[in-house]
Amino acid sequence: MRVIAGRFRSRILTAPPGLSTRPTSDRLRESLFNVLAPRIEGAAFLDLYAGSGAVGIEAISRGAGRVTFVERDAEAVRILRGNLERLGIGDGFRINAGSVKVFLQKRPANAGAKPAAHEVVFLDPPYEAAEEYAATLGLLGGTAAGYLATGAVVIAEHRRKQPLEEQYGALRRTRLLEQGDAALSFYASEAGVDRI
């Protein structure tokens, strides 16, 4: 596994051992970032179910302004931190070591404050955890919509043979990209946003 392009191009990344964390393939990451290219520079990027951090690190390498990684598996978080350290990335990111559901339901400490908004949200739960897709996309299309900046895009990686719904709350699918056994579903808020 390696960084595809940008400042850290061709640098090797470590992945957690075993099958519980399935890294996004280099080829699929390349396709994803080819689509996202016009949106990445300076963007706030949210990497849910981050695993080794390969997708968020790719965003940093390509010029994202800040990346928030959310991962609950302790071993994956250790490897994510190691990948960032080996690349010499010391700022421009935040790691939330906990569940995605808890993260998205968390309210800012200041009453009336909004959560930090993101232009790009990527989620890649374990394929076997089908309920995680509906729960997370449902939150982002509903009560956790504050995590989305105006015009944000939400991308879910899933099995090609495990299609996702066309709509989750205010999120409607705008594009489906299939590659091998994997697929990327792109969602945007119905409240008047760009199609990608």
Order of alpha helices (4+ residues) and beta strands (2+ residues): alpha-beta-alpha-beta-alpha-beta-alpha-beta-alpha-beta-beta-beta-beta
